[in-house]
Amino acid sequence: MKLGQRGADLIKGFEGFRANPYRDAVGVWTIGYGSTKGVGPSTRPVTQKQAEDRLRREVDATYGAAVNGISGLNQNQFDALTSFVYNVGPGGIGPSTGIGKALRAKQWNRAADELLKWDKAGGRTLAGLTRRRKAERKLFLTPADSLAGYTDSEKRWIREYDGLKRANKDPQRRTVLRRVMTEQRQRIWRAAEGEKNGWSKANRRKRYESLKART
């Protein structure tokens, strides 16, 4: 799993953006949204787009990789924990910590509450850390959208079709929806087969299988 937009926005919001290299509170050279790897006084300035791209690469390679060691997470849980680990380090979700134990036991509510305990630095509670932990907890407990990555039309068709099917209503409308979903499934197939590694792009495999299951 990789960092989603909610996770990226959460990290960016708390880290803040700096175009030019600077020394952080403990003297480490930093740039963009808290990036430190290879940064020094002569590092070239970055745009916000460059900073986000760099953030995602670094997060997925190091911090997200640590979170991927925890099984059973949805996207929101992954994003919240990745923000947490980006701030405190991978050791924060290690097997010996309270949150690490809760995550490995799949005790999600307990894990969310454990996040709130990590709001201190130097033995003092910091308001900024308290706000960050509360935001991470909120995201962690937010149900993930099972149709994330689908087009708006696909979401609308699937939700309407599933609702009508559950209620056993309007078979005529369900027939129309099956037809448009079949046409969309065929478009996805053509696009995926027409490109190198086409099935790995735009969530096509999952979208195709979901539409196929309904048609």
C-alpha positions in Angstrom: 0.0 0.0 0.0 1.2 3.5 -0.7 0.5 6.9 0.8 -3.0 8.2 -0.2 -4.0 11.8 -0.7 -5.5 12.1 2.8 -2.3 11.0 4.3 -0.2 13.3 2.2 -2.4 16.2 3.1 -2.2 15.4 6.8 1.6 15.3 6.7 1.8 18.4 4.6 -0.5 20.3 6.9 1.5 19.6 10.0 5.0 19.7 8.5 4.4 23.0 6.6 6.2 23.9 3.4 9.6 25.6 3.1 11.0 26.1 -0.4 14.6 26.7 0.8 16.8 24.5 3.0 16.8 25.4 6.7 17.9 23.9 10.0 15.0 22.5 12.0 14.7 22.7 15.8 17.5 20.3 16.4 19.8 21.6 13.7 19.0 19.1 10.9 18.9 20.5 7.4 15.4 20.2 6.1 13.4 21.3 3.0 9.9 21.0 1.5 7.5 19.1 3.8 10.0 18.0 6.3 12.4 16.1 4.0 15.9 15.7 5.4 17.6 13.0 3.3 20.6 14.5 1.4 19.6 18.1 2.3 22.2 20.7 3.0 22.7 24.4 2.8 23.4 24.2 -0.9 20.3 22.2 -1.7 18.3 23.9 -4.5 14.9 25.4 -3.7 11.9 23.3 -4.5 8.3 24.0 -5.6 5.3 22.6 -3.7 4.8 20.0 -6.4 8.4 18.9 -6.2 8.2 18.8 -2.4 5.1 16.6 -2.4 6.6 14.3 -5.0 9.7 14.0 -2.8 7.6 13.5 0.3 5.7 10.6 -1.3 8.9 8.9 -2.5 10.6 9.1 0.9 7.4 8.1 2.7 6.7 5.1 0.5 10.4 3.9 0.7 10.9 4.2 4.4 7.9 5.1 6.6 5.2 3.5 4.5 7.3 0.4 4.2 7.4 0.1 8.0 3.6 0.5 8.2 3.2 -2.2 5.5 4.6 -4.6 8.0 1.2 -4.4 9.8 -1.4 -6.5 8.1 -5.1 -5.8 7.7 -5.0 -2.0 7.4 -7.3 0.0 5.2 -6.1 3.1 3.3 -7.1 5.5 6.0 -5.5 3.5 8.8 -2.3 3.2 6.6 -2.3 6.9 6.0 -2.8 7.9 9.6 0.0 5.5 10.8 2.3 6.7 8.1 1.9 10.3 9.3 2.6 9.1 12.8 5.7 7.2 11.8 6.9 10.0 9.7 6.8 12.2 12.8 8.1 9.8 15.5 10.0 7.1 13.5 9.3 3.5 12.7 10.0 2.5 16.3 6.6 4.0 17.2 4.8 1.0 15.9 7.3 -1.5 17.0 6.1 -4.7 18.7 7.1 -3.4 22.1 5.0 -0.2 22.1 1.4 0.0 23.2 0.2 1.0 19.7 2.4 -1.7 18.1 0.8 -4.4 20.3 -2.7 -3.2 19.6 -2.1 -3.1 15.9 -0.7 -6.7 15.8 -3.7 -7.8 17.8 -6.0 -6.1 15.3 -7.5 -4.0 18.2 -8.1 -1.0 16.1 -9.9 1.2 18.7 -7.2 0.6 21.2 -4.5 1.4 18.7 -6.3 4.7 17.8 -6.4 5.6 21.5 -2.7 4.7 21.9 -1.9 7.4 19.3 -3.0 10.1 21.7 -0.2 9.2 24.2 2.5 10.3 21.7 2.1 14.0 22.3 5.1 14.8 24.3 8.7 16.0 23.6 11.3 16.3 26.3 8.7 15.2 28.9 6.3 18.0 28.1 3.0 17.9 26.3 3.1 20.0 23.1 -0.1 21.5 21.7 1.0 20.9 18.1 1.6 17.2 18.8 -1.7 16.9 20.5 -3.4 18.3 17.5 -1.5 16.0 15.2 -2.3 12.9 17.2 -6.0 13.8 17.3 -6.0 14.3 13.5 -4.2 11.0 13.0 -6.7 9.2 15.3 -9.6 10.7 13.5 -8.3 9.6 10.1 -7.4 6.2 11.5 -11.0 5.6 12.6 -12.6 7.0 9.4 -14.1 4.2 7.3 -12.3 3.8 4.1 -14.1 4.3 0.7 -14.2 0.9 -0.9 -14.6 2.6 -4.3 -11.5 4.8 -3.9 -9.8 5.2 -7.3 -13.0 4.6 -9.3 -14.4 7.3 -11.6 -17.4 9.4 -10.3 -19.7 7.7 -12.8 -18.6 4.2 -11.8 -19.2 5.0 -8.1 -22.6 6.3 -8.9 -23.6 3.3 -11.0 -22.3 0.8 -8.6 -23.9 2.4 -5.5 -27.3 2.8 -7.3 -27.2 -0.8 -8.7 -26.2 -2.3 -5.3 -28.9 -0.4 -3.5 -31.6 -1.5 -6.0 -30.4 -5.1 -5.9 -30.4 -5.2 -2.1 -34.0 -3.8 -2.0 -35.0 -6.0 -4.9 -36.5 -3.0 -6.7 -36.7 -1.6 -10.3 -35.4 -4.5 -12.4 -35.7 -2.3 -15.5 -33.3 0.3 -14.1 -31.0 -2.5 -13.0 -30.9 -3.7 -16.6 -29.9 -0.2 -17.8 -27.2 0.0 -15.2 -25.8 -3.4 -16.1 -25.6 -2.3 -19.7 -23.7 0.9 -19.0 -21.4 -0.9 -16.6 -20.7 -3.5 -19.2 -19.8 -0.8 -21.7 -17.5 0.8 -19.1 -15.9 -2.6 -18.4 -15.2 -3.1 -22.1 -13.6 0.4 -22.3 -11.4 -0.5 -19.3 -10.4 -3.8 -21.0 -9.5 -2.0 -24.3 -7.4 0.7 -22.5 -5.6 -1.9 -20.3 -4.8 -4.3 -23.2 -3.7 -1.4 -25.4 -0.9 -0.2 -23.1 2.2 -1.7 -21.7 1.5 -2.6 -18.1 -2.0 -1.2 -18.7 -3.6 -3.2 -16.0 -1.4 -1.7 -13.3 -2.6 1.8 -14.2 -5.6 3.8 -12.9 -6.8 1.0 -10.6 -8.0 -0.8 -13.7 -7.9 -4.4 -12.5 -10.0 -3.7 -9.4 -12.5 -1.5 -11.4 -12.8 -4.1 -14.1 -13.4 -6.9 -11.6 -16.0 -4.9 -9.7 -18.0 -4.1 -12.8 -17.7 -7.6 -14.1 -19.1 -9.0 -10.9 -22.2 -6.9 -11.4 -22.7 -7.6 -15.1 
